[in-house]
């Protein structure tokens, strides 16, 4: 899960404070929180992410470790899996791992066809990590 998606999740868990409320409470520059939460690529300085982690009462690593796992990187992995006709393994936020071939994907979800023939729609914000399965 990207830092952006995780921040969106944390904001919901905290009751939905506005981005402006968060910026005021953390000292993150005006407009920066919205950019971090909504951008498709990695965003946010280490200082901003540390301040946000403190605000949401999570370890700083919970945000900084997700910077390299951006939505853009997941999109690229899903495309490679399709192009190479290889399964992808998705480690989900709930601790489960699923593996299947990508049938389609968009900015919100992906449809995987599992080995047993079942199809599963995975919301992208639930994906913590991924890897393309070697043939």
Order of alpha helices (4+ residues) and beta strands (2+ residues): alpha-alpha-alpha-alpha-alpha-alpha-beta-beta-beta-beta-beta
